[in-house]
Amino acid sequence: MRPWGELTRAERDAAYNNPAAVKDSARLNAAREADSLAFRSAHATHLDLRYGPRERNLWDLYPSADPAEPCIVFIHGGYWQRFSKDLFANLIAGPHARGWSAAVLGYTLAPEASLTEIAAETRAGLDWLAAHGPTHGIAGPVILSGWSAGGHLTALCLDHPLVVAGLAISGIFELGPLRDTYLNEKLRLTDQEIETLSPLRLPMSAKPLAIAYGTAELPPLVADSRGLHARRSAAHLPGPLIPVPGGDHFTIVHELRDPDGILTRQVALLLPD
């Protein structure tokens, strides 16, 4: 790719346009959404638990039979401006099938909320889970995970006291280029947000962080994942880089959905000894 400053607006938009890059994305999204609604219907005891005042400040919790089992928390994607937690429930099915608890976080979307507010909501949700999770049968160690925008929020909130490790899937870790794309029409990123909310620019948590990307993803997402892992490795911080062979932005999450998926197997290795 030519230097970013030499690209046209259309080329910059295309660099981050995952639906356009994956021809089958509409079908994959529809299948995920249908499976997620079925999963929620089958596990409907602890849904839509409020952690904050805004409409989307809700948790869906899926406790295991043993409250002491680990819990995977999942933050959905959509470039912070699309989708909802309800449409991603089946992506925790892999760890849940192995006996883990699981939780899926909702948050306010841009432009109703700024990225600063979305990050604050994520932390507030984790505060709530620390205080109220045991009441709902979730008291074990928490692995924070997320896909796309959720991968960004995972890296950003890895330092939360409740979290013991993270799994960032297909994340965006440098926000600067987004300001030059269609994504910023709703995000409206400020200079301060780019500086203080880009994981590649921030002090790094010493907790383990696994960073996963599909080898068929768009180049900027691949570069962000490799870049964050390289920076962490240079500081001798724990956590593997996981290139999922042939995975694109929408199929990579199957590796967490499936009980024997690459990411399902990997997440268990993040638990402290």
Summary of the structure (lengths in Angstrom):
residues: 273
radius of gyration: 17.3
end to end distance: 42.7
largest distance: 55.6
contacts: 951
relative contact order: 0.15
helix: 44%
strand: 16%
